[in-house]
Amino acid sequence: MIVFDLGNVLLPFNYSGAAKRLNLIDENLGETFLSFYKEHYALHRSFERGDLPKEKFISTVRNALQNKVDEESFCKIYSEIFTLNEKVSSLLPKLKPNYKLVLLSNTNEIHKQYGWRQYDFIKYFDKLILSHEVNAVKPEEKIYSAVEAFTELPPETHLFIDDILEYVEGAKKMGWDGIQFTGYEKLIEELQERSIQF
């Protein structure tokens, strides 16, 4: 059982592109967005956990942007932050014949709908465990338990790959094996050390 993180493993992301798009609408609107997002990270986290409704999140951020962006445009711009890590995503069809694959992500419904759902590699996953759908974020125990509830396998059979060490450590506390993703070549080394077939 191999569990992959999404952001900065399969899909590197950067909000600077969204900021540039906002600056095209109004000068410095992108900087306003980045500053607001940084200063109100708890808002982002609450939205990812599913505690904050999408409509409330959108209205709060749009108000911070002086309502210069309509709702649909905001959702699109806010989600155009991802690029594909082709090397890592190319591992999925090679792993699929021998392992169950689960995607475990701190994400939100806007990014799911507008940002990453269309990527072809999603089809290789047996299950998507998404923070806003299970009302928990990494490294909370509840989100790892949601994976185990799906797999119905012993903790030690789960291998988790995430770029954030804190989240890898959270998985290890559950009895999982874990790899901190720092790059493709290192990931291949780690998989080979574990005799993972691909």
C-alpha positions as a printed Julia matrix, in Angstrom:
198×3 Matrix{Float64}:
   0.0    0.0     0.0
   1.59   3.27   -1.14
   0.1    6.6    -0.09
   1.07   9.74   -2.0
   0.76  13.37   -1.07
  -0.42  15.63   -3.88
   1.05  19.14   -3.52
   4.79  19.48   -4.18
   5.1   15.73   -4.79
   2.92  15.03   -7.81
   1.94  18.65   -8.38
   4.36  21.43   -7.47
   2.41  24.6    -6.72
   3.15  28.29   -6.44
   0.76  31.15   -5.76
   2.92  33.69   -7.64
   1.13  32.84  -10.88
  -2.22  33.6    -9.29
  -0.82  36.88   -7.99
   0.31  37.86  -11.51
  -3.15  37.13  -12.87
  -4.71  39.28  -10.17
  -2.3   42.11  -10.94
  -3.66  42.12  -14.49
  -7.09  42.89  -13.06
  -5.88  45.67  -10.81
  -2.42  46.94   -9.88
  -1.05  45.32   -6.69
  -4.14  43.14   -6.29
  -1.86  40.09   -6.39
   0.3   41.42   -3.59
  -2.84  42.17   -1.58
  -3.92  38.56   -2.05
  -0.55  37.09   -1.04
  -0.35  39.29    2.06
  -3.91  38.46    3.11
  -3.36  34.74    2.55
  -0.16  34.72    4.58
  -1.64  36.75    7.44
  -4.83  34.65    7.54
  -3.39  31.16    7.2
  -5.91  29.92    9.76
  -8.65  30.76    7.26
  -6.93  28.6     4.64
  -6.46  25.78    7.13
 -10.09  25.92    8.24
 -11.2   25.72    4.6
  -8.89  22.75    3.96
 -10.27  20.94    7.01
 -13.81  21.47    5.8
 -14.76  23.6     8.8
 -15.33  26.7     6.67
 -17.93  26.56    3.87
 -16.71  27.34    0.37
 -19.07  30.3     0.03
 -17.76  31.9     3.23
 -14.14  31.38    2.17
 -14.75  32.93   -1.24
 -16.65  35.92    0.12
 -13.99  36.58    2.78
 -11.11  36.56    0.28
 -13.07  38.53   -2.32
 -13.84  41.16    0.31
 -10.11  41.39    1.04
  -9.65  41.98   -2.69
 -12.29  44.74   -2.55
 -14.59  42.54   -4.64
 -12.64  43.39   -7.78
 -12.8   39.76   -8.89
 -16.04  37.87   -9.51
 -16.54  34.48   -7.86
 -15.91  32.3   -10.91
 -12.77  34.21  -11.93
 -11.45  34.03   -8.38
 -11.91  30.25   -8.23
 -10.05  29.79  -11.5
  -7.19  32.15  -10.65
  -6.89  30.76   -7.11
  -6.54  27.27   -8.6
  -4.1   27.97  -11.42
  -1.11  27.29   -9.2
  -0.22  23.71  -10.11
   2.29  22.19  -12.5
   2.86  18.5   -13.19
   5.87  16.59  -11.86
   6.01  14.25  -14.84
   8.73  12.02  -13.38
   6.84  11.27  -10.18
   3.45  10.93  -11.87
   4.99   8.48  -14.37
   5.68   6.12  -11.45
   1.98   5.58  -10.78
   1.15   3.3   -13.74
   4.32   1.31  -12.95
   3.34   0.86   -9.29
  -0.34   0.23   -9.95
  -0.05  -3.47  -10.98
   1.57  -4.42   -7.67
   0.22  -2.0    -5.08
  -2.93  -0.27   -3.96
  -2.46   3.48   -4.34
  -4.09   6.16   -2.21
  -3.87   9.93   -2.55
  -3.76  11.73    0.81
  -3.95  15.49    0.53
  -4.56  18.62    2.52
  -6.63  20.36   -0.14
  -9.95  22.13   -0.63
 -12.96  21.82   -2.87
 -12.04  24.79   -5.07
  -8.61  23.4    -5.85
 -10.16  19.99   -6.45
 -12.73  21.34   -8.88
 -10.68  23.95  -10.7
  -7.07  22.98  -10.09
  -6.1   19.32  -10.14
  -9.07  17.03  -10.77
  -8.44  17.02  -14.53
  -4.94  15.55  -14.28
  -4.83  12.14  -15.9
  -2.75  10.5   -13.15
  -5.69  10.71  -10.72
  -7.16   7.6   -12.37
  -4.39   5.4   -10.95
  -5.5    5.95   -7.36
  -7.82   3.47   -5.71
  -9.01   6.16   -3.31
  -8.66   9.91   -2.71
  -8.56  10.85    0.97
  -9.0   14.62    0.98
  -8.82  16.78    4.09
 -11.97  18.8     3.41
 -13.98  15.6     2.87
 -12.86  13.79    6.05
 -12.76  16.91    8.26
  -9.12  16.48    9.24
  -5.73  17.72    8.03
  -2.28  16.19    8.2
  -0.67  15.57   10.66
  -3.89  14.9    12.62
  -4.37  11.24   13.46
  -7.91  11.24   12.05
  -6.79  11.73    8.45
  -4.38   8.78    8.54
  -7.1    6.7    10.19
  -9.35   7.54    7.22
  -6.79   5.87    4.96
  -6.67   2.78    7.18
 -10.47   2.62    7.22
 -10.36   2.33    3.44
  -7.44  -0.08    3.1
  -8.38  -2.3     6.07
  -4.69  -3.23    6.24
  -2.23  -3.21    9.17
  -0.49   0.15    9.75
   2.97  -1.24    8.94
   1.86  -2.11    5.39
   1.38   1.58    4.53
   4.18   3.59    2.91
   3.59   7.35    2.88
   5.38   9.85    0.61
   5.08  13.56    1.49
   7.32  16.6     1.09
   6.6   17.89    4.61
   8.56  16.09    7.32
   5.95  16.84   10.0
   3.33  14.96    7.97
   5.67  12.01    7.39
   6.34  11.89   11.12
   2.59  11.93   11.75
   2.26   8.83    9.59
   5.14   7.12   11.38
   3.4    7.72   14.72
   0.56   5.64   13.28
   2.98   2.8    12.62
   3.42   3.53    8.92
   6.66   3.7     6.98
   7.37   7.12    5.52
   9.54   8.91    2.99
  10.08  12.67    2.93
  10.03  13.67   -0.72
  12.99  15.88   -1.58
  13.36  14.98   -5.25
  12.75  12.25   -7.79
  16.18  10.63   -7.67
  16.14  10.37   -3.88
  12.62   8.95   -3.99
  13.75   6.22   -6.39
  16.6    5.36   -4.03
  14.21   5.12   -1.08
  11.78   2.92   -3.02
  14.57   0.64   -4.17
  15.87   0.29   -0.59
  12.4   -1.01    0.31
  12.35  -3.4    -2.68
   9.31  -1.62   -4.11
   8.55  -3.02   -7.58
   8.08  -0.55  -10.42
